[in-house]
């Protein structure tokens, strides 16, 4: 009897210890992961994702699962942020924890390991940020306004002479204003040698940065050892070509800029950085020069990509919405008249132009998924656990098409940004367009000015209409956007 009592007591005690231990373990990890769509073991949801346009799949998940969604793609765990509020709460209020970047081997394979955009959070990134902030902070970008206004007038002349080449003219404008601000280079024409190098980067490098390839190669790195002639391995040739173009793009304009330093040069990012060292009588180290080159290449490519895509979307939307175009032109005529072109000084009196600009940014964000962040430490938000090993994706397109904030989001309605009296509403569209927190695009003030100037001047001079067929009838146009990391 005594033995049974002792044994029973020990067993009961063991069960109690086990129970308390399990409760204690649960209390240490009381939060669950955000909801996730059903998937297969390890491969997760990769089969159900539209690899050409993953944001379409993400949009469906956002409607089903809410502001935070968890997914797994070939062993890579991802948290997707679908609302601006959550993005600001995490990436700005808790920016210290969410300013890192995950590593993607495809960036290195395409030669983009120099880019500030993809650098991990640390001293090297901070140095890049200082270079960028020195030139493109709000207080400094006014220096570039005269050149932006001049090149916008040049754009009008190009459009008048050969309107059928409008896409070339837009690319020439966007590349010239950013190349001047970064390298103090004055673009001669669309066929300019350095402009062609940049065009090759956009047509060769960006398509090679396919999200699906990044995920597959990250999960199966041994694929890199297979020959490129094998079926499915053609991406290796694409990335090798991208790497060659990237080196040209990075080196050539930077070398030109250094050659101009001895003369009387206009303000530029390279000149600003070198000038600071000269004032302190400090000779730059080779590593410092390489980082300046990388930061310069980042500023140029990032601003060019965004600005060119926004202007193309603006032209498309004006052609598709002639009534909006006419209303904007009437406002310009009322405020500016027809004896001169609008300038940035007229901006406060042209709220409809700003509304059209904002709606263009919102309608189809250039980076629908933005660039992923990475959590440094485990975190908890709204009752959900966010492990530090997870990527954190910002679904900008979901924010831009939030029906509670932007009713009928698939329609182009600039008036949604105006009050009843025609004045501009306060809005933070730029947040999900230019990023969040410490990783927000430093060049946003420069891009904002150069885009507004071009849009206002084009509307003041031209009507953007559909092409006519041989019978004088309008040719229907179906808006389409490219796929990939940027659209």
C-alpha positions as CSV (number, residue, x, y, z in Angstrom):
1,X,0.0,0.0,0.0
2,X,2.8,2.3,0.9
3,X,4.6,1.5,-2.4
4,X,1.4,2.2,-4.4
5,X,0.9,5.5,-2.6
6,X,4.5,6.5,-3.3
7,X,4.3,5.4,-6.9
8,X,1.0,7.2,-7.4
9,X,2.3,10.3,-5.8
10,X,5.4,10.3,-8.0
11,X,3.3,9.7,-11.1
12,X,0.9,12.5,-10.2
13,X,3.8,14.8,-9.4
14,X,5.3,14.0,-12.8
15,X,2.1,14.7,-14.6
16,X,1.8,18.0,-12.7
17,X,5.3,19.0,-13.6
18,X,4.7,18.0,-17.2
19,X,1.5,20.0,-17.3
20,X,3.0,23.1,-15.6
21,X,6.1,22.8,-17.9
22,X,3.9,22.7,-21.0
23,X,1.8,25.7,-19.8
24,X,5.0,27.6,-19.1
25,X,6.3,26.7,-22.6
26,X,3.1,28.0,-24.1
27,X,3.3,31.2,-22.1
28,X,6.7,31.9,-23.6
29,X,5.3,31.6,-27.1
30,X,1.6,32.6,-26.7
31,X,1.2,34.1,-30.1
32,X,0.4,32.4,-33.4
33,X,1.7,33.3,-36.9
34,X,-0.5,35.5,-39.1
35,X,-3.1,33.5,-41.2
36,X,-1.7,31.7,-44.2
37,X,-3.3,30.2,-47.3
38,X,-3.3,26.4,-47.4
39,X,-0.3,24.9,-49.0
40,X,1.9,21.8,-49.3
41,X,4.7,20.8,-46.8
42,X,7.9,22.8,-47.4
43,X,7.0,24.1,-50.9
44,X,4.2,26.0,-49.3
45,X,2.1,28.1,-51.7
46,X,4.6,28.2,-54.6
47,X,2.2,26.2,-56.8
48,X,-0.6,28.7,-56.4
49,X,1.4,31.9,-57.1
50,X,1.3,33.7,-60.4
51,X,5.1,33.8,-61.0
52,X,4.8,36.5,-63.7
53,X,2.7,38.8,-61.6
54,X,2.8,37.5,-58.0
55,X,0.9,40.7,-56.8
56,X,-2.3,39.3,-58.3
57,X,-2.1,36.3,-56.0
58,X,-1.1,38.5,-53.1
59,X,-4.2,40.7,-53.8
60,X,-6.4,37.6,-53.5
61,X,-4.8,36.6,-50.2
62,X,-5.2,40.1,-48.9
63,X,-8.9,40.1,-49.5
64,X,-9.2,36.7,-47.9
65,X,-6.8,36.9,-44.9
66,X,-6.5,40.6,-44.0
67,X,-3.7,43.0,-43.3
68,X,-1.1,40.5,-42.4
69,X,-0.6,37.2,-44.3
70,X,2.0,34.5,-43.7
71,X,3.2,32.4,-46.6
72,X,5.9,29.9,-47.5
73,X,7.6,29.7,-51.0
74,X,10.0,26.8,-51.4
75,X,11.1,26.9,-47.8
76,X,11.3,30.7,-47.6
77,X,8.9,32.1,-45.0
78,X,7.4,35.5,-45.7
79,X,5.1,37.9,-43.9
80,X,3.1,40.1,-46.2
81,X,1.9,43.6,-45.1
82,X,-1.2,44.7,-46.9
83,X,-2.2,47.9,-45.2
84,X,-0.5,51.3,-44.8
85,X,-1.3,51.4,-41.0
86,X,0.5,48.1,-40.4
87,X,3.4,49.2,-42.6
88,X,3.8,52.4,-40.6
89,X,3.4,50.7,-37.3
90,X,6.2,48.2,-38.0
91,X,8.5,49.9,-40.5
92,X,8.5,53.4,-39.0
93,X,7.5,53.1,-35.3
94,X,9.7,50.0,-35.0
95,X,12.1,50.9,-37.7
96,X,15.1,49.7,-35.8
97,X,13.9,46.1,-36.0
98,X,12.7,46.3,-39.7
99,X,15.4,48.1,-41.6
100,X,17.4,45.1,-42.7
101,X,17.2,43.3,-46.0
102,X,17.1,39.6,-46.8
103,X,19.8,38.2,-49.1
104,X,18.9,37.3,-52.7
105,X,21.7,35.6,-54.7
106,X,20.2,36.9,-57.9
107,X,21.2,40.4,-57.0
108,X,24.9,39.3,-57.0
109,X,24.5,37.3,-60.1
110,X,23.1,40.3,-62.0
111,X,25.9,42.6,-60.7
112,X,23.7,44.6,-58.4
113,X,25.6,43.8,-55.2
114,X,26.7,47.5,-55.1
115,X,23.1,48.8,-54.8
116,X,22.1,50.7,-51.6
117,X,18.6,49.3,-52.2
118,X,19.7,45.7,-51.3
119,X,22.5,46.3,-48.8
120,X,22.0,44.9,-45.3
121,X,21.4,47.4,-42.6
122,X,24.8,48.4,-41.2
123,X,27.8,50.8,-41.6
124,X,28.1,50.3,-45.4
125,X,24.4,51.2,-45.9
126,X,24.7,54.2,-43.6
127,X,27.6,55.6,-45.7
128,X,25.4,55.2,-48.9
129,X,22.6,56.9,-47.1
130,X,24.8,59.9,-46.2
131,X,25.8,60.3,-49.8
132,X,22.2,60.2,-51.0
133,X,20.8,62.4,-48.2
134,X,23.5,65.1,-48.8
135,X,22.3,65.6,-52.4
136,X,18.6,64.7,-52.4
137,X,17.2,65.9,-49.1
138,X,14.3,68.3,-49.3
139,X,16.5,71.4,-48.6
140,X,19.0,70.5,-51.4
141,X,16.9,69.5,-54.4
142,X,15.9,73.1,-55.3
143,X,19.3,73.4,-56.9
144,X,18.2,71.1,-59.7
145,X,15.0,72.9,-60.5
146,X,16.4,75.1,-63.3
147,X,17.7,72.1,-65.2
148,X,14.5,70.1,-64.7
149,X,12.5,73.0,-66.1
150,X,14.9,73.4,-69.0
151,X,14.8,69.7,-69.9
152,X,11.0,69.7,-69.6
153,X,10.8,72.4,-72.3
154,X,13.2,70.3,-74.4
155,X,10.8,67.4,-73.9
156,X,8.0,69.5,-75.4
157,X,10.1,70.2,-78.4
158,X,10.9,66.5,-78.9
159,X,7.2,65.6,-78.6
160,X,6.2,68.2,-81.2
161,X,8.8,67.1,-83.7
162,X,8.3,63.3,-83.5
163,X,5.2,62.5,-81.4
164,X,5.3,58.8,-82.5
165,X,8.6,58.4,-80.5
166,X,7.1,59.8,-77.3
167,X,8.4,56.8,-75.2
168,X,12.0,57.6,-76.3
169,X,11.4,61.3,-75.5
170,X,10.1,60.4,-72.0
171,X,13.1,58.2,-71.4
172,X,15.5,60.9,-72.6
173,X,13.9,63.4,-70.1
174,X,13.9,61.2,-67.1
175,X,17.5,59.9,-67.8
176,X,18.8,63.4,-68.4
177,X,17.5,65.1,-65.2
178,X,18.8,62.3,-63.0
179,X,22.1,61.9,-64.8
180,X,22.7,65.6,-64.4
181,X,22.0,65.5,-60.7
182,X,24.1,62.5,-60.0
183,X,27.0,62.9,-62.4
184,X,26.8,66.5,-63.8
185,X,26.3,65.0,-67.3
186,X,24.3,66.8,-69.9
187,X,22.5,64.3,-72.1
188,X,22.8,65.1,-75.8
189,X,19.9,63.0,-77.1
190,X,18.1,59.6,-76.7
191,X,20.9,58.1,-78.7
192,X,23.5,59.4,-76.3
193,X,26.1,56.7,-75.5
194,X,25.6,56.8,-71.7
195,X,21.8,56.9,-72.1
196,X,21.9,53.7,-74.2
197,X,24.0,52.0,-71.5
198,X,21.3,52.8,-69.0
199,X,18.5,51.7,-71.4
200,X,20.3,48.3,-71.7
201,X,20.2,48.0,-67.9
202,X,16.4,48.5,-67.9
203,X,15.8,46.1,-70.8
204,X,18.3,43.4,-69.8
205,X,19.0,43.7,-66.0
206,X,15.6,44.3,-64.5
207,X,13.9,41.4,-66.4
208,X,16.6,39.1,-65.1
209,X,15.7,40.0,-61.5
210,X,12.7,37.7,-61.6
211,X,11.3,36.9,-58.1
212,X,10.5,33.3,-59.1
213,X,14.2,32.7,-60.1
214,X,15.4,34.3,-56.8
215,X,13.2,31.9,-54.8
216,X,14.1,28.8,-56.8
217,X,17.9,29.5,-56.8
218,X,17.8,30.4,-53.1
219,X,16.1,27.0,-52.4
220,X,18.3,25.0,-54.7
221,X,21.7,26.8,-55.0
222,X,23.2,23.7,-56.7
223,X,21.4,24.8,-59.8
224,X,24.1,27.4,-60.3
225,X,26.6,24.6,-61.1
226,X,24.5,23.3,-64.0
227,X,25.4,24.4,-67.6
228,X,23.3,27.1,-69.1
229,X,22.3,25.0,-72.1
230,X,20.2,22.7,-70.1
231,X,16.4,23.3,-70.3
232,X,15.4,25.8,-67.6
233,X,18.9,27.1,-67.1
234,X,18.7,30.0,-69.7
235,X,18.4,32.4,-66.8
236,X,22.2,32.0,-66.2
237,X,22.9,33.5,-69.7
238,X,20.5,36.3,-68.9
239,X,22.2,37.1,-65.6
240,X,25.7,37.0,-67.2
241,X,24.6,39.5,-69.8
242,X,23.0,41.6,-67.1
243,X,26.2,41.6,-65.0
244,X,28.2,42.9,-68.0
245,X,25.8,45.7,-68.7
246,X,25.7,46.6,-65.0
247,X,29.5,47.0,-64.9
248,X,29.3,49.4,-67.8
249,X,26.5,51.4,-66.3
250,X,28.2,51.7,-63.0
251,X,31.7,52.6,-64.3
252,X,31.3,54.9,-67.3
253,X,29.2,57.8,-65.9
254,X,31.2,57.8,-62.6
255,X,34.5,58.1,-64.5
256,X,33.1,60.9,-66.5
257,X,32.0,62.7,-63.4
258,X,35.4,62.5,-61.8
259,X,37.0,63.9,-64.9
260,X,34.8,67.0,-64.5
261,X,35.8,67.8,-61.0
262,X,38.6,70.2,-61.8
263,X,36.4,72.7,-63.7
264,X,33.5,74.9,-62.7
265,X,30.8,72.2,-62.3
266,X,27.2,72.4,-61.4
267,X,25.9,70.6,-58.2
268,X,25.8,66.8,-58.4
269,X,25.9,63.9,-56.1
270,X,29.5,62.9,-56.9
271,X,30.6,66.6,-56.8
272,X,28.9,67.1,-53.4
273,X,30.7,64.1,-51.8
274,X,34.1,64.9,-53.3
275,X,33.7,68.5,-52.4
276,X,33.2,67.7,-48.7
277,X,36.5,65.7,-48.6
278,X,38.3,68.6,-50.4
279,X,37.1,71.1,-47.8
280,X,38.6,68.9,-45.1
281,X,41.8,68.2,-47.1
282,X,41.1,64.5,-46.9
283,X,42.2,62.1,-49.7
284,X,39.5,59.5,-50.4
285,X,40.3,55.8,-49.8
286,X,39.6,53.3,-52.6
287,X,36.9,51.6,-50.6
288,X,35.2,55.0,-50.0
289,X,35.3,55.7,-53.7
290,X,33.7,52.3,-54.5
291,X,30.9,53.0,-52.1
292,X,30.3,56.5,-53.6
293,X,30.2,54.8,-57.0
294,X,27.6,52.3,-55.8
295,X,25.4,54.9,-54.1
296,X,25.5,57.0,-57.3
297,X,24.5,54.1,-59.4
298,X,21.6,53.3,-57.0
299,X,20.3,56.9,-57.1
300,X,20.5,57.0,-60.9
301,X,18.8,53.6,-61.6
302,X,16.2,53.9,-58.8
303,X,14.9,57.3,-59.7
304,X,15.1,56.7,-63.5
305,X,13.1,53.5,-63.2
306,X,10.3,55.0,-61.1
307,X,10.1,58.3,-63.0
308,X,10.0,56.8,-66.5
309,X,7.3,54.3,-65.5
310,X,5.1,57.0,-63.9
311,X,5.3,59.3,-66.9
312,X,4.3,56.4,-69.2
313,X,1.4,55.6,-67.0
314,X,0.4,59.3,-67.0
315,X,0.3,59.3,-70.8
316,X,-1.7,56.2,-70.9
317,X,-4.3,57.5,-68.4
318,X,-4.6,60.8,-70.2
319,X,-5.3,59.1,-73.5
320,X,-7.9,56.8,-71.8
321,X,-9.6,59.7,-69.9
322,X,-9.9,62.7,-72.2
323,X,-12.5,64.5,-69.9
324,X,-9.9,64.6,-67.1
325,X,-7.3,65.9,-69.4
326,X,-9.5,68.7,-70.7
327,X,-10.4,69.7,-67.1
328,X,-6.7,69.9,-66.2
329,X,-5.9,72.0,-69.2
330,X,-8.8,74.4,-68.4
331,X,-7.3,74.9,-64.9
332,X,-3.9,75.6,-66.4
333,X,-5.4,78.1,-68.8
334,X,-7.3,79.9,-66.0
335,X,-4.2,80.1,-63.7
336,X,-1.3,80.4,-66.0
337,X,-2.8,81.7,-69.2
338,X,-1.6,80.9,-72.7
339,X,1.4,83.3,-72.8
340,X,3.8,81.1,-70.8
341,X,4.3,77.6,-69.5
342,X,3.5,76.6,-65.9
343,X,6.5,76.4,-63.5
344,X,6.9,74.8,-60.1
345,X,6.0,78.2,-58.6
346,X,2.4,77.7,-60.0
347,X,2.0,74.4,-58.2
348,X,0.0,75.7,-55.2
349,X,-2.6,77.1,-57.6
350,X,-2.9,74.0,-59.7
351,X,-4.4,71.4,-57.3
352,X,-5.9,69.2,-60.1
353,X,-2.5,68.7,-61.6
354,X,-1.3,67.4,-58.2
355,X,-4.4,65.2,-58.0
356,X,-3.7,63.7,-61.4
357,X,-0.1,63.1,-60.3
358,X,-1.2,61.4,-57.1
359,X,-3.7,59.2,-58.9
360,X,-1.0,58.2,-61.4
361,X,1.2,57.0,-58.5
362,X,-1.7,55.2,-56.9
363,X,-3.2,53.6,-60.0
364,X,-0.4,51.1,-60.6
365,X,2.6,51.4,-58.3
366,X,5.9,50.9,-60.1
367,X,7.0,48.4,-57.4
368,X,3.8,46.5,-56.5
369,X,5.6,44.4,-53.9
370,X,8.3,46.9,-53.0
371,X,11.7,45.5,-51.8
372,X,11.4,43.1,-48.9
373,X,12.5,44.1,-45.4
374,X,13.9,41.6,-42.8
375,X,13.2,41.6,-39.1
376,X,16.3,41.7,-36.9
377,X,14.6,40.2,-33.8
378,X,11.4,38.3,-33.1
379,X,8.4,40.6,-32.7
380,X,4.7,40.6,-31.9
381,X,2.1,42.7,-33.6
382,X,-1.7,42.7,-33.2
383,X,-1.5,39.3,-31.5
384,X,0.6,37.8,-34.2
385,X,4.2,36.5,-34.0
386,X,6.7,37.8,-36.5
387,X,9.9,35.7,-36.3
388,X,13.2,37.3,-37.2
389,X,14.0,34.6,-39.8
390,X,11.0,35.7,-42.0
391,X,11.1,38.2,-44.9
392,X,8.7,41.1,-44.6
393,X,7.1,42.1,-47.9
394,X,5.2,45.4,-48.4
395,X,2.3,44.9,-50.7
396,X,2.1,48.5,-52.1
397,X,-0.5,47.6,-54.6
398,X,-2.9,46.4,-51.9
399,X,-2.5,49.7,-50.1
400,X,-3.1,51.7,-53.3
401,X,-6.2,49.7,-54.1
402,X,-7.7,49.8,-50.5
403,X,-11.4,50.1,-51.3
404,X,-12.2,51.6,-47.9
405,X,-9.9,54.5,-48.7
406,X,-10.0,54.6,-52.5
407,X,-13.5,53.5,-53.6
408,X,-13.6,52.0,-57.1
409,X,-9.8,51.6,-57.0
410,X,-9.4,50.2,-60.5
411,X,-10.8,53.5,-62.0
412,X,-8.6,56.5,-62.6
413,X,-10.3,59.2,-60.5
414,X,-8.0,62.2,-59.6
415,X,-11.0,64.0,-57.9
416,X,-10.7,61.5,-55.0
417,X,-7.7,63.7,-53.8
418,X,-9.7,66.9,-53.9
419,X,-12.1,68.5,-51.4
420,X,-15.5,69.9,-52.5
421,X,-13.9,73.4,-53.0
422,X,-11.2,71.9,-55.3
423,X,-8.4,72.1,-52.8
424,X,-6.1,69.2,-52.2
425,X,-6.8,66.7,-49.4
426,X,-4.0,65.7,-47.1
427,X,-2.8,62.3,-48.3
428,X,0.1,59.9,-47.8
429,X,0.1,58.2,-51.2
430,X,3.9,58.8,-51.4
431,X,4.4,56.4,-48.5
432,X,3.5,53.2,-50.3
433,X,5.0,54.6,-53.5
434,X,8.4,55.5,-52.1
435,X,8.7,53.1,-49.2
436,X,8.6,53.3,-45.4
437,X,10.9,54.0,-42.5
438,X,14.6,54.2,-42.8
439,X,14.5,52.5,-46.2
440,X,12.2,55.2,-47.7
441,X,13.5,56.4,-51.0
442,X,15.8,59.5,-50.5
443,X,15.2,60.7,-54.0
444,X,11.5,61.1,-53.6
445,X,11.6,64.9,-53.4
446,X,13.7,65.1,-56.6
447,X,11.4,62.7,-58.4
448,X,8.3,64.5,-57.2
449,X,9.5,67.8,-58.7
450,X,10.8,66.5,-62.0
451,X,7.6,64.5,-62.6
452,X,5.2,67.4,-61.7
453,X,7.1,69.8,-63.9
454,X,6.9,67.4,-66.9
455,X,3.2,66.6,-66.4
456,X,2.2,70.3,-66.0
457,X,4.1,71.4,-69.1
458,X,2.8,68.6,-71.3
459,X,-0.8,69.3,-70.3
460,X,-0.3,73.0,-71.0
461,X,0.8,72.3,-74.6
462,X,-0.6,69.0,-75.9
463,X,-3.6,66.8,-76.1
464,X,-2.8,63.2,-75.7
465,X,-5.2,61.3,-78.0
466,X,-5.7,57.8,-79.4
467,X,-4.2,56.9,-82.8
468,X,-6.7,57.0,-85.7
469,X,-7.0,54.2,-88.3
470,X,-7.1,54.8,-92.1
471,X,-10.8,55.6,-91.8
472,X,-10.3,58.3,-89.1
473,X,-11.7,56.1,-86.3
474,X,-9.9,55.8,-82.9
475,X,-8.0,52.6,-82.5
476,X,-9.1,51.0,-79.2
477,X,-6.3,50.7,-76.5
478,X,-6.3,48.1,-73.8
479,X,-4.0,49.2,-70.9
480,X,-1.4,46.5,-70.1
481,X,1.6,46.6,-67.8
482,X,4.9,44.6,-67.9
483,X,5.7,42.0,-65.3
484,X,8.7,41.4,-63.1
485,X,10.2,43.2,-60.1
486,X,9.1,46.5,-61.5
487,X,6.2,47.3,-63.9
